[in-house]
Amino acid sequence: MKIRVGFEMLYDFPQPTPMILVLGTHFTRASDVIVPDFLTTSPAVEITPYRDMFGNWCSRMVAPAGRVRFGAWSCQNGFGDVGPGSQGPSGVSGRDRSDQRLDPEDVHDPCQIVGQD
């Protein structure tokens, strides 16, 4: 199963603000990444990536004064077995899940990246 993950955040800064962001996929899930989650900003600012002492990918930058948008999108392989008898994150077995609730018109490729800057 493929999963599309991502985020978009908007901030208003009164002045240029130094930041360290830890917003990417955890390094222990690297083998599941199909499309990497590159951090983007609008307006564009210089981002310096590095790994901290715990192995997390961090992004250092100075956000300009005014409104700044942060975002990233990724496609990843699903987490674990969701077949009959398996337990998902909600504790519901795969056998008890009902896909019949989904309207076929709403089902699409979760990793089709659209609307990305």
C-alpha positions in Angstrom: 0.0 0.0 0.0 1.3 3.5 -0.8 0.7 6.4 1.5 0.9 10.1 0.6 2.1 12.2 3.5 2.8 15.9 3.8 2.1 19.2 5.4 1.7 22.9 4.8 2.2 25.5 7.5 1.9 29.3 7.3 3.6 31.6 9.8 3.8 35.4 10.1 7.1 36.6 11.4 7.6 40.2 12.7 11.3 40.2 11.9 13.9 37.8 10.3 13.9 34.7 12.5 16.6 32.0 12.7 15.0 28.6 12.7 15.9 24.9 13.0 13.1 22.7 11.6 12.8 18.9 12.1 9.9 18.1 9.8 11.0 15.3 7.5 10.4 11.5 7.5 12.3 9.8 10.3 15.5 8.2 9.1 14.2 4.7 10.3 11.6 4.9 7.6 14.1 5.8 4.8 13.6 2.4 3.1 9.9 3.1 2.7 10.3 6.4 0.9 9.2 6.3 -2.8 9.2 10.1 -3.4 11.3 12.1 -0.9 9.8 14.9 1.2 11.9 17.9 0.3 11.1 21.0 2.5 10.0 24.0 0.4 9.4 27.6 1.5 7.6 30.5 -0.1 9.2 32.9 -0.4 12.3 30.8 -1.2 15.0 31.0 1.4 18.4 29.2 1.7 18.0 26.0 3.7 21.0 24.2 5.1 20.3 20.5 5.9 22.2 18.5 8.5 21.8 15.5 10.7 21.7 16.0 14.5 23.3 13.8 17.1 20.2 11.5 17.1 20.2 11.0 13.3 17.3 13.3 12.5 17.4 15.4 9.4 17.2 19.1 10.4 16.8 22.2 8.3 18.5 25.4 9.3 17.3 28.7 7.8 16.5 32.3 8.5 12.8 33.0 7.8 12.3 36.5 6.4 9.9 39.0 8.0 6.3 38.6 6.9 4.3 35.5 5.9 6.2 32.3 5.1 4.9 29.0 3.9 6.6 25.7 4.8 5.6 22.5 3.0 6.7 19.1 2.0 5.0 16.1 0.4 6.1 12.5 0.1 5.0 9.1 -1.1 5.9 6.1 1.1 5.2 2.4 1.3 2.6 1.6 3.9 3.4 0.6 7.4 3.2 -3.1 8.0 0.7 -5.8 7.0 -2.9 -4.8 6.8 -4.1 -8.2 5.6 -6.7 -10.4 7.3 -5.9 -11.0 10.9 -3.4 -8.2 11.2 -3.8 -5.3 13.6 -3.6 -1.8 12.3 -2.7 1.4 14.2 -6.3 1.6 15.5 -6.2 -1.9 16.8 -8.8 -3.0 14.3 -8.0 -6.2 12.4 -7.7 -6.2 8.6 -10.7 -8.6 8.5 -13.0 -6.1 10.3 -12.2 -3.2 7.9 -14.7 -2.2 5.3 -13.6 -0.7 2.1 -17.2 -0.6 0.9 -17.6 2.8 2.6 -15.4 4.3 -0.1 -17.0 5.7 -3.2 -15.0 4.4 -6.2 -15.0 8.0 -7.6 -12.9 9.0 -4.5 -10.3 6.3 -4.9 -7.1 7.4 -6.6 -3.4 6.9 -6.5 -2.3 8.3 -3.1 1.1 9.0 -4.4 0.1 11.2 -7.3 1.7 14.5 -6.3 -0.4 17.4 -7.5 -0.5 21.1 -6.6 3.1 21.1 -5.4 5.0 24.4 -5.8 
